[in-house]
Structures are given as C-alpha cells and as structure tokens.
Amino acid sequence: MKIALLGYGRMGRAIEKLALDNGHEIALKINRNNVDDISIKNLQQCDVAIDFSWPSSAWNNIKSCVDAGIPIVSGTTGWTDRLPEMKSYVLGQGGAFLYASNFSIGVNIFFEINQALAKLMDAQDQYKISMEEIHHIHKLDAPSGTGITLAEQIIQEIKRKEKWKEGSSEDENTIPILSKRIDMTPGTHSIKYASDIDTIDITHTAHSRDGFAQGALMAGEWLLGKKGFFSMKDVLF
Ligand SMILES: NC(=O)c1ccc[n+]([C@@H]2O[C@H](COP(=O)([O-])OP(=O)(O)OC[C@H]3O[C@@H](n4cnc5c(N)ncnc54)[C@H](OP(=O)(O)O)[C@@H]3O)[C@@H](O)[C@H]2O)c1
C-alpha cells in the first residue's frame, strides 16, 4: 500500500522502516518544513495516512485525510479531549479513522488486564489506587495518552473514582498519575493498588518503538476498504 506519513519524527521513521521491510511504499512524508504538502491532491495519491505528529497538528491532519476521502490512522496524543468531536465529523463525512493512544499489542492486552482488575477492585475500598508513567524527555504531553486511557478504564469500573489528576492527590475520588520523564525510555505504565496488608501492581514496559510501529501498520492494513470510527480493540479482538 502507498502510505502518507503525517509526522516524520521518531515514530514516523520507525513506521517507514517497517513499512519498507514489508513491501509498502511511502508516498508522502510530512514534517514541519513541508506541512503545505498535506493537500487533497497529494493525499488522494495514497491508500492510507498514518499520523504521529504533534498535539497541535493532529486535528488538522486527520480532518484533511477525511476531507480527501482516505483512511487515516492516528496515534498522536495530547489532543484527545476533541476525539468525540472528531468521531462525529468522521461519521458525518462517511470517513475511516482509527485512533489508539497506544498501538502495541502488549499494551492493548494490558488494557484488558487493567479493566478486569479494576472490576475486581470495585468492592475493595481498602486499596488506594495510583498510577505512574515514565517516558523519554522529548515527550510533549503529560500524563501520556496511554496513562489517560488506563485511568479512564479504572474510573469506568470503580464507583469511588470519578477523575484522574496529574501529580499527587489524596482525594478519595481521584486517581493520581505521576508522570516521570527520563532519558530515552520509550514507555512504562504501572498501576498500583495498595492496602495496609498488601500491594498489587501491574506494569507494562515497552523496550522499543517497534511495537507501536507494528501495531500502527497493522491498523493501516486493516482499515483499507472500511468506513467508520475504530480503535485497536476492533483490530485485535
Ligand atoms: N499511540 C501510540 O502508540 C504512540 C506511540 C509513540 C508515540 N505516540 C505519540 O505520537 C506523537 C509523535 O511521537 P514522536 O515520538 O514520533 O514525536 P516526534 O519525534 O516529535 O515527531 C513528531 C513529528 O511531527 C512533525 N510535525 C510537527 N508539526 C507537524 C504538522 N503540522 N504536520 C505534520 N507533522 C508535523 C514533526 O516535524 P519536525 O521533524 O520538523 O519537528 C516531527 O517530524 C506524540 O504525540 C506521541 O505521544 C503515540
């Protein structure tokens, strides 16, 4: 397939390498220097677009692809308070859009484990819940999109939790998320349930960006010929 890479940074380059190894073609590469090349004409020469750009550019990139009528996969984080609005736009225009805060297969399995554990913990008020996420120092947003997804899953399952907050919080209804930025770490997420008697924690550690790139490419292949708004859950499960 012919791929448009909207964002040609760490993730764009990892996807390019994997795509070429798998016989795909990169027809368009966008960074800050050639944003004007995101035109309907250029996009329509591609089978699918994959956006790993900046929180400030994701909205326009995705909208341009929907307007051009090409399927778009995005993993850009830090803008998703507008995701429901984009979902309506995509469905209204008859477009094809797949969003995942994390494309790695391991993290998507971790999401399922997180949800199942939260369900079990709903009745166990004695456990304090907290989260920690660690990423590389260049990451623009905090907490991570994956951290927000994990927190929202817990809020959905545990009645005593209503919101999350970056940093510490002693509020009974709040999940504190501690964001650490350390050198080149690709991404670690831990959820801790601590009582006076014991602690349960679950952790996912990414060793490289390859898992995200593999999942994003898989999502692009899966999205061809489909219409609608999708997540990695649709691809994997
Ligand atoms: N969902 C997941 O699985 C997953 C995994 C990893 C990362 N992410 C997220 O993906 C995003 C990108 O991560 P990254 O590590 O690749 O970041 P990065 O290395 O900073 O790359 C971002 C790229 O976007 C380009 N860009 C800036 N403005 C743009 C615009 N208006 N249109 C198109 N491209 C533009 C940048 O251009 P320049 O090169 O000129 O600066 C750069 O090439 C972040 O939000 C990150 O949190 C998601």
The ligand as an SDF file (V2000), in Angstrom:
LIG
                    3D

 48 52  0  0  0  0  0  0  0  0999 V2000
   -0.2370    5.7760   20.0540 N   0  0  0  0  0  0  0  0  0  0  0  0
    0.9680    5.2480   20.1910 C   0  0  0  0  0  0  0  0  0  0  0  0
    1.1690    4.0160   20.1850 O   0  0  0  0  0  0  0  0  0  0  0  0
    2.1560    6.1730   20.3230 C   0  0  0  0  0  0  0  0  0  0  0  0
    3.4510    5.6840   20.4490 C   0  0  0  0  0  0  0  0  0  0  0  0
    4.5100    6.5890   20.4860 C   0  0  0  0  0  0  0  0  0  0  0  0
    4.2660    7.9560   20.3810 C   0  0  0  0  0  0  0  0  0  0  0  0
    2.9810    8.3950   20.2960 N   0  0  0  0  0  0  0  0  0  0  0  0
    2.6690    9.8170   20.1090 C   0  0  0  0  0  0  0  0  0  0  0  0
    2.9000   10.1320   18.7390 O   0  0  0  0  0  0  0  0  0  0  0  0
    3.2760   11.5020   18.6100 C   0  0  0  0  0  0  0  0  0  0  0  0
    4.6050   11.5820   17.8450 C   0  0  0  0  0  0  0  0  0  0  0  0
    5.6260   10.9860   18.6170 O   0  0  0  0  0  0  0  0  0  0  0  0
    7.1480   11.0440   18.1280 P   0  0  0  0  0  0  0  0  0  0  0  0
    7.9320   10.4720   19.2530 O   0  0  0  0  0  0  0  0  0  0  0  0
    7.2960   10.4900   16.7490 O   0  0  0  0  0  0  0  0  0  0  0  0
    7.3520   12.6350   18.0890 O   0  0  0  0  0  0  0  0  0  0  0  0
    8.4360   13.4730   17.2620 P   0  0  0  0  0  0  0  0  0  0  0  0
    9.7020   12.6890   17.1280 O   0  0  0  0  0  0  0  0  0  0  0  0
    8.4750   14.8290   17.8860 O   0  0  0  0  0  0  0  0  0  0  0  0
    7.7940   13.5950   15.8040 O   0  0  0  0  0  0  0  0  0  0  0  0
    6.7150   14.4360   15.5150 C   0  0  0  0  0  0  0  0  0  0  0  0
    6.7580   14.7740   14.0440 C   0  0  0  0  0  0  0  0  0  0  0  0
    5.6360   15.5950   13.7180 O   0  0  0  0  0  0  0  0  0  0  0  0
    6.1230   16.6310   12.8620 C   0  0  0  0  0  0  0  0  0  0  0  0
    5.1870   17.7490   12.8070 N   0  0  0  0  0  0  0  0  0  0  0  0
    5.1630   18.8990   13.5180 C   0  0  0  0  0  0  0  0  0  0  0  0
    4.1380   19.6670   13.1080 N   0  0  0  0  0  0  0  0  0  0  0  0
    3.5080   18.9910   12.1290 C   0  0  0  0  0  0  0  0  0  0  0  0
    2.3760   19.2530   11.2910 C   0  0  0  0  0  0  0  0  0  0  0  0
    1.6830   20.4050   11.3920 N   0  0  0  0  0  0  0  0  0  0  0  0
    2.0040   18.3110   10.4020 N   0  0  0  0  0  0  0  0  0  0  0  0
    2.6740   17.1570   10.2900 C   0  0  0  0  0  0  0  0  0  0  0  0
    3.7710   16.8580   11.0240 N   0  0  0  0  0  0  0  0  0  0  0  0
    4.1710   17.7750   11.9360 C   0  0  0  0  0  0  0  0  0  0  0  0
    7.4910   16.9680   13.4100 C   0  0  0  0  0  0  0  0  0  0  0  0
    8.2240   17.7140   12.4370 O   0  0  0  0  0  0  0  0  0  0  0  0
    9.8030   18.0730   12.6490 P   0  0  0  0  0  0  0  0  0  0  0  0
   10.5180   16.7760   12.3550 O   0  0  0  0  0  0  0  0  0  0  0  0
   10.0480   19.1110   11.6130 O   0  0  0  0  0  0  0  0  0  0  0  0
    9.9480   18.5240   14.0640 O   0  0  0  0  0  0  0  0  0  0  0  0
    8.0290   15.5540   13.6200 C   0  0  0  0  0  0  0  0  0  0  0  0
    8.5080   15.0090   12.4100 O   0  0  0  0  0  0  0  0  0  0  0  0
    3.2990   12.0580   20.0360 C   0  0  0  0  0  0  0  0  0  0  0  0
    2.0610   12.6570   20.3210 O   0  0  0  0  0  0  0  0  0  0  0  0
    3.4820   10.8090   20.9030 C   0  0  0  0  0  0  0  0  0  0  0  0
    2.9670   10.9500   22.2110 O   0  0  0  0  0  0  0  0  0  0  0  0
    1.9320    7.5380   20.2610 C   0  0  0  0  0  0  0  0  0  0  0  0
  1  2  1  0
  2  3  2  0
  2  4  1  0
  4  5  1  0
  4 48  2  0
  5  6  2  0
  6  7  1  0
  7  8  2  0
  8  9  1  0
  8 48  1  0
  9 10  1  0
  9 46  1  0
 10 11  1  0
 11 12  1  0
 11 44  1  0
 12 13  1  0
 13 14  1  0
 14 15  2  0
 14 16  1  0
 14 17  1  0
 17 18  1  0
 18 19  2  0
 18 20  1  0
 18 21  1  0
 21 22  1  0
 22 23  1  0
 23 24  1  0
 23 42  1  0
 24 25  1  0
 25 26  1  0
 25 36  1  0
 26 27  1  0
 26 35  1  0
 27 28  2  0
 28 29  1  0
 29 30  1  0
 29 35  2  0
 30 31  1  0
 30 32  2  0
 32 33  1  0
 33 34  2  0
 34 35  1  0
 36 37  1  0
 36 42  1  0
 37 38  1  0
 38 39  2  0
 38 40  1  0
 38 41  1  0
 42 43  1  0
 44 45  1  0
 44 46  1  0
 46 47  1  0
M  CHG  2   8   1  16  -1
M  END
$$$$
